[in-house]
């Protein structure tokens, strides 16, 4: 398949609120009450991607996925974020993903299914494997 480009442009003015129009959806990230903060949104993206890929894989494998609940917990030392010296990365140090899968599968089948789903999830892959990031002024 050919590569597909994804693009999001955000706007931030005098508040902490960051907005974007993504297709038909108006997204908000905020440090206040208008939306979730960027770190929580990142974890939501991971859990949401795993859930969506699970639905795709279940359809491909021909079984009913009645539901999936994905809990993502991540450990972060906020020192780097706050501009303080630390040996830790600025980003998350560790992710723990727990999935409750509602399907007629054995425990072993669910574990294998989750492993396959995580391998196909682009957000999971970006955490596991560094991607090239370029910065420039607009």
C-alpha positions in Angstrom: 0.0 0.0 0.0 1.1 3.6 -0.6 1.9 5.8 2.4 -0.9 8.1 3.7 -0.1 11.5 5.2 -2.0 12.6 8.3 -2.0 16.3 9.2 -3.4 18.2 12.2 -3.0 22.0 12.7 -3.6 23.4 16.1 -4.4 26.9 17.4 -3.6 28.4 20.8 -4.2 32.0 21.8 -3.9 33.6 25.2 -5.4 30.7 27.2 -4.1 27.2 27.7 -6.8 25.9 25.3 -5.5 24.2 22.1 -8.0 23.6 19.4 -8.0 21.8 16.0 -10.6 21.0 13.4 -9.9 17.4 12.4 -12.3 16.4 9.6 -15.8 17.0 11.0 -14.5 17.0 14.6 -13.5 20.0 16.8 -10.9 18.8 19.2 -9.8 20.6 22.4 -6.8 20.0 24.6 -6.6 22.2 27.7 -4.8 22.5 31.1 -8.1 23.8 32.5 -11.8 22.7 32.2 -12.3 22.9 28.4 -10.6 19.5 27.6 -8.2 16.8 28.7 -4.5 17.7 29.0 -2.0 16.6 26.3 -0.7 13.7 28.3 -4.1 12.2 29.1 -5.1 12.8 25.4 -2.0 10.8 24.4 -3.0 7.9 26.6 -6.5 8.1 25.2 -5.1 7.9 21.7 -3.2 4.8 22.6 -6.2 3.1 24.2 -8.5 4.2 21.4 -6.2 2.9 18.7 -5.9 -0.5 20.4 -9.7 -0.6 20.7 -10.2 0.2 17.0 -7.6 -2.2 15.8 -9.1 -4.9 18.0 -12.4 -4.4 16.2 -10.7 -4.7 12.8 -8.7 -7.8 13.7 -11.8 -9.5 15.2 -13.7 -8.9 12.0 -10.8 -10.2 9.9 -10.6 -13.3 12.1 -14.4 -13.9 12.0 -15.4 -13.6 15.6 -17.7 -11.3 17.5 -15.9 -8.7 19.7 -18.7 -7.7 22.0 -16.6 -5.1 23.6 -13.2 -4.1 24.8 -12.1 -2.0 27.8 -8.5 -0.7 27.6 -6.8 0.8 30.6 -3.5 2.6 30.0 -1.4 3.7 32.9 1.9 5.5 32.3 4.7 6.6 34.6 6.2 10.1 34.1 8.8 12.0 36.1 7.5 15.6 35.8 11.0 17.1 36.5 12.0 17.4 32.8 8.6 18.8 31.9 9.1 21.4 34.5 12.6 22.3 33.2 14.5 20.6 36.0 17.5 18.4 35.6 16.8 14.7 35.6 18.2 11.4 34.3 14.7 10.3 33.3 13.2 11.0 29.9 11.0 14.0 29.6 8.2 11.7 28.3 6.7 8.6 29.8 9.1 6.0 31.2 6.7 3.1 31.2 3.3 2.1 29.9 1.1 -0.6 31.3 -1.8 -1.7 29.1 -4.7 -3.8 30.5 -7.4 -5.0 28.2 -10.7 -6.7 29.2 -11.9 -8.4 26.0 -15.5 -9.5 25.8 -15.4 -12.3 23.2 -15.9 -16.1 23.1 -12.1 -16.8 23.4 -10.0 -18.6 25.9 -7.6 -16.7 28.1 -4.7 -17.8 25.9 -6.6 -16.8 22.7 -7.3 -13.3 24.2 -3.6 -12.9 25.1 -2.5 -13.8 21.6 -5.3 -11.5 20.2 -4.1 -8.6 22.3 -0.5 -9.2 21.2 -1.5 -9.1 17.5 -3.6 -6.0 18.0 -0.8 -4.1 19.7 1.6 -5.1 16.9 -0.8 -3.6 14.4 -1.6 -0.4 16.3 0.2 2.6 14.9 0.2 4.6 18.1 1.6 1.6 20.0 4.2 1.2 17.3 5.3 4.8 17.6 5.9 4.3 21.3 7.8 1.1 20.8 9.9 2.3 17.8 11.3 5.8 17.4 10.0 7.7 14.4 11.9 10.5 12.6 10.7 13.9 13.8 11.7 17.1 12.1 11.1 20.6 13.5 10.9 23.8 11.6 9.4 27.3 11.8 6.3 28.0 9.8 
